Amino acid sequence: MAGTAAPASSTVPHPRRPLGSGSGGGSGGGSAAAPDGREEVRLRHWYENDLGWATVPEAPGEPLRLVTGVRFDVLEMPAEAGAKALRHLGPGSPVALQGGRLRLLMAAGGAEELPGLLDWLEWGALALDLRALGAGGRMDAPARPEPEHPEARPLPGPVDGRAQAVQGAAVWLRPPEPGCEVEASLPTLSAVGRAGGAPDLVRLVDSVATECHRARLRRAGRGVPDSQALASS
């Protein structure tokens, strides 16, 4: 388990720009804005028809949401802590960012296993800013990213600045690829002892828990109460 740690500079890749987004700078923080009717239809078609993911219609003016616990579960944490855990994911493992929170997709059933896994790894007694969404859960659907050109490939950037830039709206850092079965790329317990294939959920959770604990120690060193840190994340 992690003890005290020196402050570290974590980075995450720049978000992929959503389709139809302008080149001008957007407004600052605030709640996520829902797409207009035509854009929502296109977005729903992309998720349901191209990816095969279930969506949930919300009240008028609310963003489209993805159903968790069917094709995937979600492991959510502060972006500061999650950035270093990206090395434990495969290149095809989708990762989303919203309001300073990183969301890593994992195999369905992982959310149910998380409490026991944290206990087994001896992290269960600590208050970690780590959440999981499983059966019956919902997450805001990130906007469909633009096709990426090799010359415009995003570079890593500071977590704090990147979270500030996309405050409110959900975006893909590593978008899912249409035509690919997402399950093959998701962290799972069944990856233990298997050559290649899906990432190991045990290593991922241990790494994420370690970084969450280190982030909490850094906040404590700066005199930031947990309640204030959670409110701002």
C-alpha positions as CSV (number, residue, x, y, z in Angstrom):
1,M,0.0,0.0,0.0
2,A,1.1,3.6,-0.6
3,G,2.5,5.8,2.1
4,T,3.3,9.4,1.8
5,A,4.3,10.5,-1.7
6,A,5.9,13.4,-3.3
7,P,3.7,15.5,-5.6
8,A,3.7,14.3,-9.1
9,S,2.7,15.9,-12.4
10,S,0.1,13.7,-14.1
11,T,-1.1,14.1,-17.6
12,V,-3.9,12.9,-19.7
13,P,-4.4,13.1,-23.5
14,H,-6.3,16.0,-24.9
15,P,-10.0,15.2,-25.4
16,R,-11.1,14.4,-28.9
17,R,-13.1,17.3,-30.3
18,P,-16.9,16.5,-30.7
19,L,-18.4,16.5,-34.2
20,G,-19.9,19.8,-35.0
21,S,-18.0,21.8,-32.4
22,G,-16.8,25.2,-33.3
23,S,-13.2,26.4,-33.4
24,G,-13.9,29.2,-31.0
25,G,-13.4,29.0,-27.2
26,G,-16.5,27.8,-25.3
27,S,-17.8,29.1,-22.0
28,G,-16.3,27.9,-18.7
29,G,-17.8,25.6,-16.1
30,G,-21.5,24.7,-15.7
31,S,-23.8,21.8,-16.3
32,A,-23.5,19.8,-19.5
33,A,-25.6,21.1,-22.3
34,A,-27.9,18.8,-24.2
35,P,-27.5,18.5,-28.0
36,D,-30.2,19.8,-30.3
37,G,-32.8,17.4,-31.7
38,R,-30.9,16.5,-34.9
39,E,-27.6,16.1,-33.1
40,E,-29.2,13.9,-30.4
41,V,-30.7,11.7,-33.1
42,R,-27.3,11.3,-34.8
43,L,-25.6,10.7,-31.4
44,R,-28.2,8.1,-30.4
45,H,-27.8,6.3,-33.8
46,W,-24.0,6.2,-33.4
47,Y,-24.3,4.6,-30.0
48,E,-27.2,2.2,-30.6
49,N,-26.5,1.3,-34.3
50,D,-22.8,1.7,-34.8
51,L,-21.6,0.6,-31.3
52,G,-24.6,-1.5,-30.1
53,W,-24.8,0.3,-26.8
54,A,-28.1,1.0,-25.0
55,T,-29.1,4.6,-24.4
56,V,-31.8,6.1,-22.2
57,P,-33.9,9.1,-23.2
58,E,-34.0,11.7,-20.5
59,A,-36.3,14.6,-19.9
60,P,-36.4,17.3,-22.6
61,G,-33.3,19.4,-22.5
62,E,-31.3,16.7,-20.7
63,P,-28.2,15.0,-22.2
64,L,-28.4,11.5,-23.7
65,R,-27.3,8.8,-21.2
66,L,-25.7,5.4,-21.6
67,V,-26.9,2.3,-19.8
68,T,-24.2,0.6,-17.7
69,G,-24.1,-3.0,-16.6
70,V,-25.0,-4.4,-20.0
71,R,-22.0,-4.1,-22.3
72,F,-19.7,-2.5,-19.8
73,D,-19.4,-1.1,-16.2
74,V,-17.7,2.2,-15.3
75,L,-14.8,2.9,-12.9
76,E,-14.9,6.6,-12.0
77,M,-12.2,8.6,-10.2
78,P,-10.6,12.1,-10.1
79,A,-8.7,12.8,-13.3
80,E,-5.6,13.5,-11.2
81,A,-5.6,10.0,-9.9
82,G,-6.8,8.2,-13.1
83,A,-4.2,9.6,-15.5
84,K,-1.4,7.3,-14.3
85,A,-3.7,4.3,-14.5
86,L,-4.1,4.7,-18.2
87,R,-0.9,2.6,-18.8
88,H,-2.8,-0.4,-17.5
89,L,-5.4,-0.2,-20.2
90,G,-5.2,-1.6,-23.7
91,P,-5.1,0.8,-26.7
92,G,-8.8,0.1,-27.4
93,S,-10.1,0.6,-23.9
94,P,-12.5,3.6,-24.0
95,V,-11.9,6.4,-21.5
96,A,-14.2,9.4,-20.9
97,L,-13.8,12.6,-19.0
98,Q,-16.4,14.9,-17.4
99,G,-16.1,17.7,-14.9
100,G,-12.7,16.6,-13.6
101,R,-13.7,13.0,-13.3
102,L,-12.1,10.2,-15.3
103,R,-14.4,7.3,-16.4
104,L,-12.7,4.0,-17.4
105,L,-14.9,1.4,-19.0
106,M,-14.5,-2.1,-17.5
107,A,-16.2,-5.4,-18.2
108,A,-19.8,-5.8,-17.0
109,G,-19.9,-7.2,-13.5
110,G,-16.8,-5.3,-12.4
111,A,-18.8,-2.8,-10.3
112,E,-20.2,-5.6,-8.2
113,E,-16.7,-7.1,-7.7
114,L,-15.1,-3.7,-6.7
115,P,-15.8,-3.7,-2.9
116,G,-14.5,-7.2,-2.4
117,L,-11.5,-6.5,-4.7
118,L,-10.6,-3.4,-2.7
119,D,-10.8,-5.4,0.6
120,W,-8.6,-8.2,-0.9
121,L,-6.0,-5.6,-2.0
122,E,-6.2,-4.1,1.5
123,W,-7.6,-0.8,0.4
124,G,-11.1,-1.4,1.7
125,A,-10.5,0.4,5.1
126,L,-9.6,3.7,3.4
127,A,-11.9,6.4,2.1
128,L,-11.0,6.5,-1.6
129,D,-12.7,8.9,-4.1
130,L,-13.4,5.9,-6.3
131,R,-16.9,4.9,-7.6
132,A,-18.3,2.3,-9.9
133,L,-21.4,2.2,-12.1
134,G,-22.9,-1.2,-12.8
135,A,-26.3,-2.7,-13.4
136,G,-29.0,-0.1,-13.4
137,G,-26.5,2.8,-13.7
138,R,-26.3,5.6,-16.1
139,M,-23.6,7.9,-17.5
140,D,-23.8,11.0,-19.7
141,A,-23.1,10.0,-23.3
142,P,-19.9,11.8,-24.5
143,A,-20.3,13.6,-27.8
144,R,-19.2,11.6,-30.9
145,P,-15.6,12.6,-31.7
146,E,-14.4,13.9,-35.0
147,P,-12.3,11.5,-37.1
148,E,-8.7,12.1,-36.0
149,H,-6.1,13.1,-38.5
150,P,-2.5,11.9,-37.9
151,E,-1.1,15.4,-38.0
152,A,-3.7,16.6,-35.4
153,R,-3.2,13.8,-32.9
154,P,-3.7,15.3,-29.4
155,L,-0.7,15.7,-27.1
156,P,-0.7,15.0,-23.4
157,G,-1.6,18.0,-21.2
158,P,-1.9,18.9,-17.5
159,V,-4.9,17.2,-15.8
160,D,-6.0,20.4,-14.0
161,G,-6.0,22.4,-17.2
162,R,-7.7,19.7,-19.2
163,A,-10.5,19.2,-16.6
164,Q,-11.0,22.9,-16.5
165,A,-11.4,23.1,-20.3
166,V,-14.1,20.5,-20.5
167,Q,-16.0,21.3,-17.3
168,G,-19.5,20.0,-17.5
169,A,-19.7,18.2,-20.8
170,A,-18.6,14.6,-21.2
171,V,-15.9,13.9,-23.8
172,W,-14.0,10.9,-25.0
173,L,-10.2,10.8,-24.3
174,R,-10.1,7.4,-25.9
175,P,-13.3,6.9,-27.9
176,P,-14.8,3.5,-28.7
177,E,-14.3,2.2,-32.3
178,P,-17.4,1.3,-34.3
179,G,-17.2,-2.3,-35.6
180,C,-15.1,-3.5,-32.7
181,E,-16.4,-5.6,-29.9
182,V,-15.7,-3.4,-26.8
183,E,-15.8,-6.3,-24.4
184,A,-12.5,-7.6,-25.8
185,S,-10.6,-4.4,-24.7
186,L,-12.2,-3.9,-21.2
187,P,-10.4,-4.7,-17.9
188,T,-11.7,-7.9,-16.4
189,L,-11.0,-10.3,-13.6
190,S,-10.9,-13.2,-16.1
191,A,-7.8,-11.6,-17.7
192,V,-5.6,-13.0,-14.9
193,G,-3.3,-15.6,-16.3
194,R,-4.4,-15.0,-19.8
195,A,-1.8,-14.0,-22.4
196,G,-2.7,-10.8,-24.3
197,G,-6.3,-9.7,-24.7
198,A,-8.1,-7.7,-22.1
199,P,-6.3,-5.7,-19.3
200,D,-6.2,-7.1,-15.8
201,L,-8.8,-5.5,-13.6
202,V,-6.9,-6.4,-10.4
203,R,-3.8,-4.4,-11.4
204,L,-5.9,-1.6,-12.7
205,V,-7.9,-1.2,-9.4
206,D,-4.7,-1.5,-7.3
207,S,-3.1,1.3,-9.4
208,V,-6.2,3.5,-9.3
209,A,-6.6,3.0,-5.5
210,T,-2.9,3.9,-5.0
211,E,-3.2,7.1,-7.0
212,C,-6.5,8.0,-5.3
213,H,-4.7,7.6,-1.9
214,R,-1.7,9.7,-3.1
215,A,-4.0,12.4,-4.4
216,R,-5.7,12.5,-1.0
217,L,-2.4,12.8,0.8
218,R,-1.4,15.7,-1.5
219,R,-4.7,17.5,-0.7
220,A,-4.1,16.9,3.0
221,G,-0.6,18.4,2.5
222,R,-2.1,21.5,0.9
223,G,-4.7,21.8,3.7
224,V,-7.7,21.1,1.4
225,P,-10.5,19.3,3.2
226,D,-11.9,16.2,1.5
227,S,-15.4,17.8,1.4
228,Q,-14.1,20.7,-0.5
229,A,-12.0,18.6,-2.9
230,L,-15.1,16.3,-3.6
231,A,-17.3,19.4,-4.2
232,S,-14.9,20.7,-6.8
233,S,-14.3,17.4,-8.6
